[in-house]
Amino acid sequence: MGEVRTEIVLNSAIHETRIAILEDGRLVELLVERPEQERMVGNIYKGVVQNVLPGMQAAFVDIGTGKNAFLHASDVWDLDFLDLEEERHGRPGHAPIQQKLRKGQEILVQVTKEPIGDKGPKVTTAISLPGRFVVLAPGQEELLGVSRKITDPAERRRLRKLASSLRPEHCGVIVRTVAKGKGEKEIGGEIKKLAKLWEKVLKASQKVRAPALLHREMGITSSLVRDLFSEDVDRVVVDSKKEYKRILSYLKEVSPHLRERVELYDGELPIFDAFHIEEQVEEALGRRVELKTGGFLVIDHTEALVAIDVNTGRYVGRYDQEDTILKINLEAAREIARQLRLRDIGGIIVIDFIDMASPRNRRRVEQELAEALKRDRARTNILPINQFGLLEMTRQRMRPSLLYTFSEPCPVCGGVGRVQGRDTTVTKIERCLKRAKVYSGERKFVLRVHPSVAEYLSEDRNRRLKLLQKSAKVKVELEEDRELSIEDFRVISERTGEDVTERYGRG
């Protein structure tokens, strides 16, 4: 067990599943999945090449999801997936993309990045099938690796030898961190299961017409348990009996000793309130982040990059100005690493640290940021602070940041600004009603919302409204109020007529 206490808290609501990762009680990652916005990363499609662009060395592929997927030349491997009889193995080719692909060609691709804004998903022809202990890479037989997090040389050699002896023909294998100490039974069993899955995908590809979905990656809860729940996690707390049973069932097969670390939450308060997560989620959506020293960060999203500005605020050091600036910049570096994970910010990031005269101090700040980023699961790359006091870095982008998950384009400003989405408003209403019932004991309320939110709740014969009442165990009389914004709502006690929103509506 590491020095940092790691907990995973899962909240299953009507409109979304939220998973919070806590380190020493502080929120460091938040994963969100909604039924209307299922994740695409890991999905395998049979697609049709729409355009081949030699100038960009890229192609656009129709995978049947509305937006064409982007396929770069570097992600095109020499594989003929659609011929089961052909005994070729894959390798990254160096030929120009126009020699690899042609318009109208049918190919198998896997999504590596979610669609963001107006951009479609990013795909690759180098398919990989992740399991708990290994990742199987069909067609990439020269690929044989062991997770860098397994540092013992003897264990690395053992696992590499084991993987080499067990891997199927024409397949590569990457051994994952949780495979440490595992033997032929666990690793071999999983490789066989993944090989069968690949065979199933190949057979399906010959039966369907492109574009078509061939394999859907498992949901957020199952994939999180598969990828993150290891010896380093102290406990997993779940507020849904269904998800609790699903997690225990999965662990029974792969890591039965971890089942005792899974807990079913049965408290009356919403689980994110009980773990003091809700207020931290609210902070993660704001531009300004306060630092303990009195300084603060300002985080701004643009189309091209994310800019982070470090400010001194009210902090005045006890010594000289350089000492003051260094202290703020060091704290800012640690907090920026946390905010990048928490907000799931990807792409190009430019950080404007407060100017430091000392080259040694600049290096200390760079090292502090690099050290803090070691706990980040996403790949990062940092450049030294330049002559303008700016540090440029990149962070692997897998899905839209929290800003885009929790908001939708503003109908008034045409997308220049953002407002809270209706489903997020309904989720907040759900939590407010639950608190109101717990603390007041009342079961009947009047709910006033913006007309578009009322319409959203009333769709499909009040389906969402009925689910809301069932979840909160209350009766609700719905009223439209044009004076309210989409983000706002009012919960009023039917018995007393008192507006209880402020008392119970913390987000």
C-alpha positions as CSV (number, residue, x, y, z in Angstrom):
1,M,0.0,0.0,0.0
2,G,1.3,3.4,-0.9
3,E,1.6,6.3,1.4
4,V,-1.3,8.1,-0.2
5,R,-4.7,6.7,0.8
6,T,-6.7,6.1,-2.4
7,E,-10.5,5.6,-2.4
8,I,-12.9,5.2,-5.3
9,V,-16.5,6.4,-4.8
10,L,-19.2,5.5,-7.3
11,N,-22.5,7.4,-7.5
12,S,-25.2,5.9,-9.7
13,A,-28.0,8.4,-10.5
14,I,-30.9,8.4,-13.0
15,H,-29.1,10.4,-15.7
16,E,-25.4,9.7,-15.0
17,T,-22.9,7.5,-13.3
18,R,-20.1,9.4,-11.6
19,I,-16.9,7.9,-10.3
20,A,-14.7,10.0,-8.0
21,I,-11.1,9.0,-7.2
22,L,-9.9,10.5,-3.9
23,E,-6.3,10.7,-2.6
24,D,-6.2,11.5,1.1
25,G,-9.8,12.7,0.9
26,R,-9.1,15.2,-2.0
27,L,-10.8,14.7,-5.3
28,V,-8.2,14.1,-8.1
29,E,-10.3,12.5,-10.9
30,L,-13.9,12.5,-11.8
31,L,-15.3,10.2,-14.5
32,V,-18.8,10.7,-15.8
33,E,-21.0,8.6,-18.1
34,R,-24.5,9.3,-19.3
35,P,-26.8,7.0,-21.2
36,E,-27.2,9.5,-24.1
37,Q,-23.4,10.0,-24.3
38,E,-21.8,6.6,-24.0
39,R,-18.1,6.4,-24.3
40,M,-16.6,5.4,-27.7
41,V,-12.9,4.8,-26.8
42,G,-12.1,1.1,-27.2
43,N,-15.1,0.5,-29.6
44,I,-14.2,-1.4,-32.8
45,Y,-15.9,-0.6,-36.1
46,K,-16.0,-1.8,-39.6
47,G,-15.6,1.5,-41.5
48,V,-15.5,2.9,-45.0
49,V,-12.7,5.2,-46.1
50,Q,-14.4,8.5,-47.3
51,N,-11.4,10.6,-48.2
52,V,-7.7,10.1,-48.4
53,L,-5.7,13.4,-48.0
54,P,-2.1,13.1,-49.0
55,G,-1.3,16.6,-47.9
56,M,-2.3,15.8,-44.3
57,Q,-1.2,12.2,-44.5
58,A,-4.6,11.3,-43.1
59,A,-7.9,9.8,-44.0
60,F,-11.5,10.2,-42.9
61,V,-13.5,7.1,-42.2
62,D,-17.2,6.7,-41.9
63,I,-17.9,4.4,-38.9
64,G,-21.7,5.1,-38.8
65,T,-21.7,7.5,-35.8
66,G,-22.5,10.8,-37.6
67,K,-19.0,12.4,-37.7
68,N,-16.3,10.8,-39.8
69,A,-13.4,9.5,-37.8
70,F,-9.9,10.8,-38.3
71,L,-7.2,8.2,-39.2
72,H,-3.5,9.4,-39.4
73,A,-0.9,7.6,-41.5
74,S,1.1,6.7,-38.4
75,D,-2.0,4.8,-37.1
76,V,-2.4,2.7,-40.3
77,W,-0.8,-0.7,-39.9
78,D,-0.3,-3.2,-42.8
79,L,-3.1,-5.5,-41.8
80,D,-5.8,-7.2,-43.9
81,F,-8.4,-7.7,-41.2
82,L,-11.1,-8.9,-43.5
83,D,-9.4,-12.0,-44.7
84,L,-9.3,-14.7,-42.0
85,E,-7.3,-17.1,-44.2
86,E,-4.4,-14.7,-44.9
87,E,-1.4,-15.3,-42.7
88,R,0.1,-11.9,-42.6
89,H,1.2,-10.1,-39.5
90,G,1.0,-6.3,-39.0
91,R,3.8,-3.7,-38.8
92,P,3.7,0.1,-39.0
93,G,4.3,0.9,-42.6
94,H,6.3,3.9,-43.8
95,A,4.6,4.2,-47.2
96,P,2.5,7.3,-47.9
97,I,-1.1,7.0,-46.9
98,Q,-2.3,7.2,-50.5
99,Q,-0.5,3.9,-51.1
100,K,-2.1,2.3,-48.0
101,L,-5.7,3.3,-48.4
102,R,-8.2,4.2,-51.1
103,K,-11.6,5.8,-51.1
104,G,-14.4,3.2,-50.6
105,Q,-12.1,0.7,-48.9
106,E,-13.5,-1.2,-45.9
107,I,-11.2,-1.4,-42.9
108,L,-11.4,-2.3,-39.2
109,V,-10.6,0.6,-36.8
110,Q,-10.7,1.2,-33.1
111,V,-11.5,4.5,-31.4
112,T,-8.6,6.0,-29.4
113,K,-10.0,9.5,-28.7
114,E,-13.6,10.6,-28.1
115,P,-15.2,13.2,-30.5
116,I,-14.7,16.7,-29.0
117,G,-16.6,19.8,-30.2
118,D,-16.8,19.7,-34.0
119,K,-14.1,17.1,-34.3
120,G,-14.9,13.4,-34.9
121,P,-13.3,10.5,-33.0
122,K,-9.7,9.6,-33.7
123,V,-9.1,5.9,-34.7
124,T,-6.3,3.4,-35.4
125,T,-6.1,0.2,-37.3
126,A,-3.8,-1.2,-34.6
127,I,-6.5,-3.0,-32.6
128,S,-5.8,-3.7,-28.9
129,L,-8.1,-5.7,-26.5
130,P,-7.5,-4.8,-22.8
131,G,-8.0,-7.3,-20.0
132,R,-7.2,-7.0,-16.4
133,F,-3.8,-8.6,-16.5
134,V,-2.8,-8.2,-20.2
135,V,-3.6,-6.3,-23.4
136,L,-3.8,-8.4,-26.5
137,A,-2.6,-6.7,-29.8
138,P,-3.8,-8.8,-32.8
139,G,-1.5,-8.5,-35.8
140,Q,1.4,-6.9,-33.9
141,E,3.4,-10.0,-33.0
142,E,6.6,-8.1,-32.5
143,L,5.0,-6.3,-29.6
144,L,5.9,-7.9,-26.3
145,G,6.1,-5.7,-23.2
146,V,5.7,-5.4,-19.4
147,S,4.3,-2.4,-17.6
148,R,7.0,0.1,-16.5
149,K,5.4,0.2,-13.1
150,I,6.7,-3.3,-12.5
151,T,10.3,-2.4,-11.6
152,D,11.7,-5.7,-10.2
153,P,14.0,-7.0,-13.0
154,A,13.4,-10.7,-12.1
155,E,9.6,-10.3,-12.1
156,R,9.8,-8.4,-15.4
157,R,11.8,-11.3,-17.0
158,R,9.4,-13.9,-15.6
159,L,6.3,-12.1,-16.9
160,R,7.9,-11.4,-20.3
161,K,8.8,-15.1,-20.7
162,L,5.4,-16.2,-19.6
163,A,3.6,-13.8,-22.0
164,S,5.9,-15.0,-24.8
165,S,5.0,-18.6,-24.2
166,L,1.3,-18.0,-24.0
167,R,0.6,-15.5,-26.7
168,P,-1.4,-16.6,-29.7
169,E,0.1,-16.7,-33.2
170,H,0.4,-13.3,-34.9
171,C,-0.5,-11.4,-31.7
172,G,1.4,-9.1,-29.4
173,V,0.9,-9.0,-25.6
174,I,1.5,-6.2,-23.1
175,V,1.5,-7.3,-19.4
176,R,-0.3,-4.9,-17.1
177,T,0.8,-3.7,-13.6
178,V,-1.8,-5.9,-11.8
179,A,-0.3,-9.0,-13.3
180,K,2.6,-8.8,-10.8
181,G,2.9,-12.1,-9.0
182,K,0.2,-13.8,-11.2
183,G,0.9,-17.2,-12.8
184,E,0.0,-19.1,-16.0
185,K,-3.5,-19.9,-14.8
186,E,-4.6,-16.2,-14.5
187,I,-2.6,-14.8,-17.4
188,G,-3.1,-17.7,-19.8
189,G,-6.8,-17.8,-19.0
190,E,-7.3,-14.2,-19.9
191,I,-5.2,-14.4,-23.1
192,K,-7.5,-17.3,-24.3
193,K,-10.6,-15.2,-23.5
194,L,-9.2,-12.1,-25.4
195,A,-8.2,-14.3,-28.3
196,K,-11.8,-15.7,-28.5
197,L,-13.1,-12.2,-28.4
198,W,-10.8,-11.2,-31.3
199,E,-12.0,-14.2,-33.3
200,K,-15.6,-13.2,-32.7
201,V,-14.9,-9.6,-33.9
202,L,-13.2,-10.9,-37.1
203,K,-16.2,-13.2,-37.9
204,A,-18.7,-10.4,-37.2
205,S,-16.7,-8.2,-39.6
206,Q,-17.4,-10.6,-42.5
207,K,-21.1,-10.8,-41.9
208,V,-22.0,-7.1,-41.6
209,R,-22.1,-4.3,-44.1
210,A,-19.9,-1.2,-43.3
211,P,-20.2,1.1,-41.5
212,A,-21.0,-1.0,-38.4
213,L,-20.1,-1.4,-34.7
214,L,-18.4,-4.7,-34.1
215,H,-17.4,-4.5,-30.5
216,R,-18.4,-2.1,-27.7
217,E,-15.9,-1.4,-24.9
218,M,-17.3,-2.3,-21.4
219,G,-19.1,0.4,-19.4
220,I,-17.4,2.9,-17.1
221,T,-17.8,0.9,-13.9
222,S,-16.5,-2.4,-15.3
223,S,-13.6,-0.7,-17.1
224,L,-12.7,1.2,-14.0
225,V,-12.5,-1.9,-11.9
226,R,-10.5,-3.7,-14.6
227,D,-8.0,-0.8,-15.1
228,L,-7.7,0.9,-11.7
229,F,-8.8,-1.3,-8.9
230,S,-5.5,-2.8,-7.7
231,E,-3.5,-3.3,-4.4
232,D,-2.9,0.5,-4.3
233,V,-6.6,1.2,-3.8
234,D,-7.7,1.1,-0.2
235,R,-11.5,0.8,-0.8
236,V,-14.3,1.2,-3.3
237,V,-17.6,2.5,-2.0
238,V,-20.7,2.1,-4.2
239,D,-24.3,3.5,-3.7
240,S,-26.0,1.1,-6.1
241,K,-26.7,-2.6,-5.2
242,K,-26.7,-3.5,-8.9
243,E,-23.2,-2.1,-9.5
244,Y,-22.0,-3.5,-6.1
245,K,-23.0,-7.0,-7.2
246,R,-21.5,-6.5,-10.6
247,I,-18.1,-5.5,-9.2
248,L,-18.1,-8.4,-6.7
249,S,-19.0,-10.8,-9.5
250,Y,-16.1,-9.5,-11.7
251,L,-13.6,-9.6,-8.8
252,K,-14.6,-13.2,-7.9
253,E,-13.0,-14.3,-11.2
254,V,-9.9,-12.1,-11.4
255,S,-9.0,-10.8,-7.9
256,P,-11.1,-12.4,-5.2
257,H,-8.9,-11.1,-2.4
258,L,-10.0,-7.5,-3.3
259,R,-13.7,-8.2,-2.7
260,E,-13.4,-7.3,1.0
261,R,-12.4,-3.7,0.0
262,V,-15.7,-3.1,-1.8
263,E,-18.4,-1.5,0.3
264,L,-22.1,-0.8,-0.3
265,Y,-23.1,2.7,0.9
266,D,-26.5,2.7,2.5
267,G,-26.5,6.2,4.1
268,E,-29.5,8.5,3.7
269,L,-27.4,11.5,2.4
270,P,-26.3,11.3,-1.3
271,I,-22.9,9.5,-1.3
272,F,-21.0,12.5,-2.8
273,D,-22.3,14.6,0.1
274,A,-21.2,12.1,2.7
275,F,-17.6,12.0,1.2
276,H,-17.5,15.9,0.8
277,I,-17.1,15.5,-2.9
278,E,-19.9,17.6,-4.2
279,E,-18.3,21.0,-3.3
280,Q,-15.1,19.9,-4.9
281,V,-16.9,19.1,-8.1
282,E,-18.4,22.5,-8.1
283,E,-15.0,24.1,-7.7
284,A,-13.7,22.0,-10.7
285,L,-16.0,23.9,-13.0
286,G,-14.9,27.4,-12.0
287,R,-12.3,29.5,-13.7
288,R,-10.6,30.5,-10.5
289,V,-8.8,28.1,-8.1
290,E,-7.7,29.4,-4.7
291,L,-4.2,28.4,-3.4
292,K,-3.5,27.9,0.4
293,T,-0.8,30.6,0.2
294,G,-3.3,33.2,-0.8
295,G,-2.4,33.1,-4.5
296,F,-4.8,31.8,-7.2
297,L,-5.0,30.1,-10.6
298,V,-7.2,31.2,-13.5
299,I,-7.9,28.5,-16.0
300,D,-9.2,29.4,-19.5
301,H,-10.2,27.0,-22.3
302,T,-9.8,28.1,-25.9
303,E,-10.2,26.2,-29.2
304,A,-6.4,25.6,-29.6
305,L,-5.2,25.3,-26.0
306,V,-5.8,25.7,-22.3
307,A,-4.1,28.7,-20.6
308,I,-3.4,28.7,-16.8
309,D,-2.4,31.9,-15.2
310,V,-0.7,31.9,-11.7
311,N,-1.3,35.0,-9.6
312,T,0.1,36.2,-6.2
313,G,-3.2,37.4,-4.8
314,R,-2.9,38.6,-1.2
315,Y,0.1,36.5,-0.3
316,V,3.2,38.3,1.0
317,G,6.2,36.2,2.1
318,R,8.2,36.8,5.2
319,Y,11.4,37.1,3.2
320,D,12.3,38.7,-0.1
321,Q,10.1,38.9,-3.2
322,E,11.8,35.9,-5.0
323,D,11.1,33.7,-1.9
324,T,7.4,34.8,-2.1
325,I,7.2,34.0,-5.8
326,L,8.9,30.7,-5.5
327,K,6.5,29.5,-2.7
328,I,3.4,30.4,-4.8
329,N,4.8,28.9,-7.9
330,L,5.7,25.6,-6.1
331,E,2.2,25.3,-4.7
332,A,0.7,26.3,-8.1
333,A,2.7,23.5,-9.8
334,R,1.2,20.9,-7.4
335,E,-2.3,22.3,-7.7
336,I,-2.1,22.5,-11.5
337,A,-1.2,18.8,-11.7
338,R,-4.3,18.0,-9.6
339,Q,-6.5,20.3,-11.7
340,L,-5.4,18.7,-15.0
341,R,-6.4,15.3,-13.7
342,L,-9.6,16.6,-12.0
343,R,-10.9,18.5,-15.0
344,D,-9.5,16.0,-17.5
345,I,-7.8,18.7,-19.5
346,G,-5.9,17.5,-22.6
347,G,-4.0,18.8,-25.6
348,I,-1.7,21.8,-25.4
349,I,-1.5,23.6,-22.0
350,V,0.4,26.9,-21.4
351,I,1.2,27.9,-17.8
352,D,2.1,31.4,-17.0
353,F,4.1,31.1,-13.8
354,I,5.0,34.3,-11.9
355,D,8.4,35.5,-13.3
356,M,11.4,34.3,-11.4
357,A,14.9,35.8,-11.7
358,S,16.8,32.7,-10.5
359,P,17.3,29.9,-13.1
360,R,17.6,27.5,-10.1
361,N,14.2,28.4,-8.9
362,R,12.7,27.9,-12.4
363,R,14.2,24.4,-12.5
364,R,12.7,23.7,-9.0
365,V,9.2,24.6,-10.2
366,E,9.6,22.5,-13.3
367,Q,10.7,19.5,-11.2
368,E,7.8,20.1,-8.7
369,L,5.3,19.9,-11.6
370,A,7.0,16.8,-13.1
371,E,6.9,15.1,-9.7
372,A,3.3,15.9,-9.1
373,L,2.3,14.6,-12.6
374,K,3.8,11.1,-11.9
375,R,0.4,10.1,-10.4
376,D,-1.4,11.1,-13.6
377,R,-2.6,8.1,-15.7
378,A,-2.5,10.2,-18.9
379,R,0.8,10.7,-20.7
380,T,2.3,14.2,-20.2
381,N,5.3,16.0,-21.8
382,I,6.8,19.2,-20.2
383,L,9.1,21.8,-21.8
384,P,11.3,24.0,-19.6
385,I,10.1,27.5,-18.6
386,N,11.0,29.8,-21.5
387,Q,12.3,33.4,-21.5
388,F,8.8,34.8,-21.2
389,G,8.1,32.8,-18.0
390,L,5.8,30.4,-19.8
391,L,5.8,26.6,-19.4
392,E,4.4,24.6,-22.3
393,M,3.2,21.1,-21.9
394,T,0.9,18.5,-23.5
395,R,-1.4,16.0,-21.8
396,Q,-2.9,13.0,-23.5
397,R,-6.5,13.8,-24.4
398,M,-8.9,10.7,-24.3
399,R,-12.3,12.4,-23.9
400,P,-13.8,15.9,-23.5
401,S,-12.9,17.8,-20.3
402,L,-15.3,18.3,-17.5
403,L,-16.3,21.7,-18.9
404,Y,-17.8,20.0,-21.9
405,T,-19.2,17.1,-20.0
406,F,-21.2,19.2,-17.6
407,S,-22.3,22.0,-20.0
408,E,-23.8,22.6,-23.4
409,P,-23.4,25.5,-25.9
410,C,-25.3,28.6,-24.8
411,P,-28.3,29.3,-27.1
412,V,-28.0,33.0,-26.3
413,C,-24.3,33.5,-27.1
414,G,-24.0,30.9,-29.8
415,G,-21.4,28.8,-28.0
416,V,-19.0,31.5,-27.0
417,G,-19.8,30.9,-23.4
418,R,-21.3,27.8,-21.7
419,V,-24.3,27.1,-19.5
420,Q,-25.1,24.1,-17.4
421,G,-26.8,21.3,-19.3
422,R,-30.4,20.3,-18.5
423,D,-29.4,16.8,-17.5
424,T,-26.9,18.3,-15.0
425,T,-29.7,20.6,-13.6
426,V,-32.0,17.6,-13.2
427,T,-29.3,15.7,-11.4
428,K,-28.8,18.6,-9.0
429,I,-32.6,18.7,-8.4
430,E,-32.5,15.0,-7.6
431,R,-29.8,15.6,-4.9
432,C,-31.7,18.6,-3.5
433,L,-34.9,16.6,-3.2
434,K,-33.1,13.8,-1.5
435,R,-31.5,16.2,1.1
436,A,-34.9,17.9,1.6
437,K,-36.6,14.6,2.4
438,V,-33.8,13.4,4.7
439,Y,-33.5,16.6,6.7
440,S,-37.2,17.9,6.8
441,G,-39.0,14.5,6.7
442,E,-41.4,16.0,4.1
443,R,-42.4,14.0,1.0
444,K,-44.3,16.6,-1.1
445,F,-42.7,19.5,-2.9
446,V,-43.4,22.0,-5.7
447,L,-40.6,22.2,-8.3
448,R,-40.2,25.4,-10.4
449,V,-37.9,25.2,-13.4
450,H,-37.2,26.9,-16.7
451,P,-39.7,25.8,-19.4
452,S,-37.0,23.9,-21.4
453,V,-36.1,21.9,-18.2
454,A,-39.9,21.3,-17.6
455,E,-40.1,20.0,-21.2
456,Y,-37.1,17.8,-20.6
457,L,-38.7,16.3,-17.5
458,S,-42.1,15.8,-19.2
459,E,-40.8,14.1,-22.4
460,D,-42.0,10.5,-23.1
461,R,-45.1,10.8,-20.7
462,N,-43.2,12.3,-17.8
463,R,-40.6,9.5,-17.8
464,R,-37.8,11.6,-16.3
465,L,-40.1,13.2,-13.7
466,K,-41.3,9.8,-12.6
467,L,-37.8,8.5,-12.3
468,L,-36.9,11.6,-10.3
469,Q,-39.7,11.1,-7.8
470,K,-38.9,7.4,-7.5
471,S,-35.2,8.1,-6.8
472,A,-35.8,10.8,-4.2
473,K,-38.9,9.0,-2.8
474,V,-41.0,12.2,-2.9
475,K,-44.0,13.5,-4.8
476,V,-43.4,16.6,-7.0
477,E,-45.7,19.1,-8.6
478,L,-44.0,20.6,-11.6
479,E,-44.3,24.3,-12.5
480,E,-42.7,26.3,-15.3
481,D,-41.0,29.7,-14.4
482,R,-39.7,31.8,-17.3
483,E,-37.8,34.0,-14.9
484,L,-35.5,31.2,-14.0
485,S,-32.4,30.3,-16.1
486,I,-31.8,26.7,-17.3
487,E,-29.3,26.2,-14.5
488,D,-31.7,27.4,-11.8
489,F,-34.6,25.8,-10.0
490,R,-36.8,26.3,-6.9
491,V,-37.9,23.5,-4.5
492,I,-40.9,24.6,-2.3
493,S,-42.4,22.8,0.6
494,E,-46.1,22.0,-0.3
495,R,-47.0,21.9,3.4
496,T,-45.5,25.3,4.5
497,G,-45.0,27.1,1.2
498,E,-41.3,27.8,2.2
499,D,-38.6,27.9,-0.5
500,V,-36.1,25.4,0.7
501,T,-33.8,25.5,-2.3
502,E,-30.9,27.4,-0.7
503,R,-31.0,25.2,2.4
504,Y,-30.7,21.9,0.4
505,G,-29.6,22.8,-3.0
506,R,-25.8,22.9,-2.7
507,G,-25.2,21.3,-6.1
